């Protein structure tokens, strides 16, 4: 360890390579459960809101609000809150650590959800939908940063995809829950929808307790002058894994030489993302715009399509949504491994383009009037099988292709920019188009979403980074790295590592 001319300490560490050489273990499953289960909660809540939109607009619901206000205005406010929250919490996550922020953001999310359940007027419902999104936006930055920094490089792609895809496990639960909540034989009109939000709070409190076992990211700690704490965490993990496997772990390969620093400025973040990594910035923005428009539009509007065009009773829309939610989860689950083996470029581009092409075909069939509620659901299931894997890979991509010091803020930035472009305009436009009751308008909405997905896939063909099975420090050299090498053995780095940066 030494001191630079600016007073910063210089340390040599093998912590990143120690984490990456770990075999999969029970400890990693604890991380997946502790961090990934919040997406199940998010999926449950978002799906419930979409499915109960028609019930909320009915007389006797206890809330004087229209269906289009729920699927349009409230949905857009939820997404707007997530965009603002991502930027606000993302900055704090890079400055104050992953664990502190993913505990705080979950608490904000739960409080806002609880207050949504007692809505008595549209303005109250709108305010707390925005604040619920504000909390979940911070979750995206903190959770994805922690996942990538704790999961070994060999497994990072599939784990990240499956965790982000677990949103749809919650969507299945939300669909089934909405069936019960909308059944007036069991619950009154003004009670059922409130209980669904209250149940989400209970589940969230359980997640909050489980999440306490997740440690701070050792990678974040060592850069911020807390290398002793980082070493203690990694040593504890190694002991647990060795005890489980019954064999000594292999020696870590390579060390990283870094200048520790308290944080980075907005100017450094902007220069790094939009100048040093501008090709990757175009990639991240394209992936987020495509998936955000498609998912935010369809997630909030699928129930309205069924009731408007196929006369499906409000209480039955949940059954149809269960089917497409299962298809959504199976995509990341079954295709996730291929992102680590076949590779990022091939899989990201193919999932985006395939989902876009299938959606165009669905739009054509819908326009010809040959689809029923069942066959439309089957078409959507096929579309979203690929789209879900692609959408999850957008979060994976922006969390691993930028330097460590900017990771959470990069996730937040691209989530906010892409979602603001596609996630806010998507629900508003889709609600207006499907609200007309005209087939041609809904076909147009399908075509716009399909076109954006295909365009994002073509961008990935040209710009996607081959990040599979590579250490994060190899994909994007930390700003605090003291040598040109990514993994350096003290002051020495290999030509292979020097050539690893794609840009």
N, C-alpha and C positions, 0 to 999 in steps of 0.2 A: 504494500500500500504506500502511496506517495501523495504529495500535494502539488497541484498545478500552479502556474503563475497567477492564476485568478483566485487562488485560495481554495479551489475545489479538491476534494480527495480523489485520488485515482486508485481503483481497486481492480484486482484480477479475480474473477469468479468463475466457477464451473456450475453455478446454480441452474442456468437454463439447460445445459446438457444433462445435468443430473435429473431434472424433471422429465426431459424428453426420452431418456433411456429406460424409464420405469415401465414394467409390464402392466397390463390392465389388471386391476385389483378391486377388492371391496371398497377401498378408500375412494377410488374413482367413481364407483357407483354412488357413494354418499354425496359426492360433488354434483353428480347428475341429478340426484333427487333434490338436494338442497337448492340448486340453482334453476333447474329445469321445470320444476313443478309450477312455477308462477305462470308459465305460458298456458298450462292447463286451465288455471283460474281465469286468465285473460280470455282464452277461447270460450270458456263457459259463459262469461259475462257478455261478450260481444255478440255471441250467437243468440243468447236469450233476448237481448235488446232487439235484434233483427226479427226474431220470431214473435215477439209480443207487440210489435208495432201496431198491428191491426186491433189487438185487444185494448191497448192504451187509448186508441181513438174512439172506442165505443162508449156510449152513454153508460154511466155507472162505474167507470174505471177509477174514478177519484182524481182524474187528471184531464183537464180540458185541452187536449192536444191532438193534432191530426197525425195520420200515419206517415204522411210525407215529411212532417216536422221531425218525427222520430228517425226515419231512415235517411232524411236529407240534412236538415239543420243540426239536429243533435249528433248525428254521425259525423258531420263535418267538424263540429266543435270538439268532439272527442279526439279526432285526428289532429286538429289544430293544437289542442292541449298537449298531445303526445309530441308534436314537433317542437313546441316551446319548451316542454319538459326535457326533451332529449338534449337540447342545446344548453339549458340551464344546469341540469344535473351532470351532463357529459363533461363539462368544464370542471366541475367540482370533483368528479370521479378521477380525472387525471391528476388533480392537485392533492386530494385528500385520501385517495385509496379506493379500491373496489368494494371492500367489505362494508365500510362505514356507509357508503352511498347506497348499496343494494339493500341495506336494512332500512335506511331512511325512506327511500323511494317506495318500498313496499308498504310502509306505514302510511304514507300519503295516499297511496292507491286505495288502501283499505278504508281509511277515513272517508274519502270522497264517495266510495261505493256505498258505504253505510248511509251517508246523507242522501244519496240518490234514492234509496229505498223509501224515504219519507217525503218524497216530492209531493207538493200540494198545488203547484202551479208550473206552467211551462218554463218560466224564467228560472225557477229553482232547479228543475230537471236539466236545463241547458248549462247552468253554472257548474253543477257537479258532474255532468258528463265531461265538461272541459277539464275540471280538476282531476277526475279519474284518469283521463288521458295524460294529464301533466305528470302524474305519478308513474304510469306505465312507460312513458317516454324515457324516463330516467332508468327504468329497468333494462331497456334495450341496450343502453350504453354500458352500464355497470356489469350486467350479467354476461353479455357476449365478450367483454374484455376479460372477465375472470375465467370464463370457460376456456378461451384460447390460451390463456397464460398458465392454466393448471393441468390441461389435458395433454398427454404426450403427442408429439408431432405425427406419429404413425396413425393415431386414431382421431386426430383433431377434426378432420372433415366430416366423417360420418356422425361423430358425437354432436358436433355443432348443428348439423342438419336435423338430426333426430330430436334434439332439444327444442329447436325452433319449430319443428314440425309438430311437437306435442301440443301446440295450440289446438290442434284438431281433435285431440283426445278430449280436451275441454269442450270443444264444439259439439262432440257427440253427447257428452253429459248435459250441455246446455240445451240441445235439441230435445232430449228425453225429458229434462226438467220442465221445459216449456210446455210439453204435452200435458203434464200433470198440472202445471200452474194455470193453464188456459181452460182446464176442465172445470166448468162451474158446478158440476156435481160434487166436486171435492172442495173447491175453494171459491169464495166470492170474487166477483170481477175486480174489486178494489183491494183484494188481499193477495191473490196468487202472484202477481208480478212483483209485489213488494218483497215477498218471502224469497223469491229467487235471488234478489240482490243481497238479502240478509244471509242466505246460505253461502254466498260467495265470500262474505266477510268472515264467516266461521272457518271456511277452508283456508282463507288467507292467513288467519291467525295461527293455524297449524303449520303452514309453510314458514311463517316467521320464526316459530320455535325451532323447526328443523334446520333452518338456514344458519342458526347460530354456530353450528359445527364447522361451517365452511371457513377456512383461514383466509387471511389477506394474501394477495398474490405476491409470492417471493420475488418475482421479477420487478414488480413495482417497488417493493421494499428496498431492494439492493440499489436501485437507481436513486432513491430518495434518502440515502445515507443510513439505512437501517439494515445493513447486511448481516449483522449478528442475529437479528430476529428472523431474517430470511433463512439463514443457515439452520437455525433451530427448527423452523417449520419443515424444511426439506429433510433434515435428519430424522425428524419424527415420522414423516411419511415413509422414508426409506426403511425404517425399523418395522413399521406396520406391514409393508409389502414383503420384506424379507421373512418376517414371521409367518405370514400367510403362505408364501411360496415354498418356504423351507430350504431355500438356497440363497447364497450371496448374490447381490446384484452385480452386473458387469461394471467395470470402471467407466466413468463418463469420458467422452471423447471431446477434447477441446475446451478452451477457456475463453472468456470474454474480458477484455480490458476496457474499462469505462471510467469516465469522469462523472462522479456523482453530482447531481444538481437538484435544486428544490422544485423546479417546474419549468414550463416553457410559456412564452408569451403568445398572445393571439397572433402577433406578427410572424413569429416563428412557425406557428401552426399553419397559417395561411400560405407562407412561402414554401413550406414543406409539401403541403398537399397540392396546391395549385401551380407551383412552379417546378419543384424537384420531382414530383410524382404526378404531373398533369395528365399523362395517359391513363394512369390508374384512377385519377379523379373522374375522367370522362366515363370510364368503365363503371365505377360505383354509382354515379348519377344515373346512367342509363338503366342499370339493373333495378335500381330502386323506383324509378319512374314507372317502368313497365309493370312490375309486380304490385306496386302500390295502387295504381289505377284499377287493375283487374281485381285485386282482392278486396280493397275497401269498397268498391262499387258492388261486387257480387255478395260479399259477406253481409252487407247491410240491406241488400235489395232482393235476395233470392226469394224470400217469403212473399214479397209483394208481387213478383212475377207469377208465382204459382196461384195466388189468389186472384190476380187481375186477369190473366189469360186462360187459366185452366179451371177456374171456379173451385179451387181446393179450399175447403173450410179452414178458417184461421187455426183451429185447434189441431189440424192434421199436418201443418207445414213442417213441424218438427220431425216427422217420420222421414220426409224427403231429405231434410238437411242432414240427418244421421248418415244417409248413404253417401252424400258427397263429402261429409266430414271424414268418414272412414277412408275414402279414396285419397283425400288430402294427406292423411297420416301415413298411409301405406307408401306414398311416393318417397318421402325422405327415408322411411324405414327400410324399404327394399332397394332403393337406388343409392343410399348414402355411402355404402362401401365403395361404389364405383368412383366416387369423387376422390377417394384416396388411392385407387388403383389405376383405373383408366385415366384419371386426371381431371383437373379443374376445367381447363379450356374446353375439352370435348364435352364434358357433362353439363357445364353451365350453358353453353351455347345450344346444345341439343335439347335440353329441357325447356328452355325459353322458346325456341323455334317450334318444337313439336306441340307445345301447349297452344301457341298462337295459331298454328295451322289447324289444329283440331277445333279451336274456337271459331275460326272462320267457317269451317264445315258445319258446326252447330248453328251458326247464324244463318247459313244458307238453308238448312233444313227447317229452322224455326220460321224463316220468312216464307217458305213454301207451305207452311201449315201442316206438315206431316208428323209433327211431334206431339206426343201426349205429355202429361205431367211426369209419367214414369220414364219415357224415353228421353225427355229433356234432362231429367236427373241423371240418367245413365251417361248421356253425352258430357254433362258437366263433370261427372265422376272421372271420366277418361281425361278431360282437359286438365282437371286439377290434380290428377295423379302426377303429371309432369310439372305443372305450374308450381305445385307446393314444394317440390324438390328445388326448382329454380329459385323460387322466392326465398327459401331458407338459405340458399347459397349466396344470395345477395348480402345477408348479414355476415355470413362466414367470410366473404370476400373482403368487405371493407374493414373487418376486424383483424385481418392478418396481413394486408398488403401495405400498411403504413407503419412508420416507426413506433416503437413502444411508448414513447412519451406523448404521442398524439392519438393513441389508439381509441380511447373512449370518446374523445372529441371528434375523431374522424367518423366513428359509427354514428354519433349524434348528428353530425353535420350532414352526412349523406342520407340518413334516415329523414331528417327534417326537410332537406331540399327536395328529395325524391317524393316524399309523402305529401309535402305541401303542393307539389305540382300534380301528383296523381291521386293522392289520398283524400285531399279536400275537394278538388274539382270532380273526382270520380263519383262520390256519393251524391253530390249536388246535381251533376249532369244526369246520372243514372236515375235518380228519383224523378227528375223532370221528364225524362224520356219514357220511363215505364209508367209514369203517372198519367200520360196522355191516353193510355189504353190502345195505342196504335202499334201494330206489329212492326211497321217500318222503322219507327223510332227506337224500339228495343233492339232491332237488328243493327241499327247504326251504332248503338252503344256497345254491342258485342264486337262489331268490326273495329271500333276505335281501340278497345282493350286488346284485341288480337294483334292489331298492327303495332302497338307499342311493345308487346311481348316479342314479336318477331324482330323488330328493330333492335331491341336490347340484345337478343341472341346474336345478331350479326355483329354488333359491337364487341360481344364477348369472343367471337371467332377471331377478331383482329387484335384485341387488347387484353384478354384474360391472362392472368399470371399463373405459371406452372408452380403452384405452391404446395402441391401434395407431398406429404411426408417430409417436408423441410422445416427446420427450426424457424421460429418467428424472426429471430435475429439474422437468419440467412435470407429470408424473404425481403426484409426491409431493415437495413442497418440502423440500430438505435442512434438517436442524435447525440447521445452521450458517449458513444463508442470512441475510444481513444486512438484506434488504428483504422487503416483502410479495410482490414479483415473483419469479417462478421463474427466468426469464432476464432479468436487469436490465442496462440500459446504464448502468453506474455507479449513480447513485442513482435512475434513472428506470426504471419498468416500465410496460408497456402494460396497458390494461384487459382485453385478451384473455388475457394471461398471468395476471393476477390472478384471472380467472374459471375458470382451468383445473383447479383442484382440485375433484374431484367431491364430496368429503365436506363 
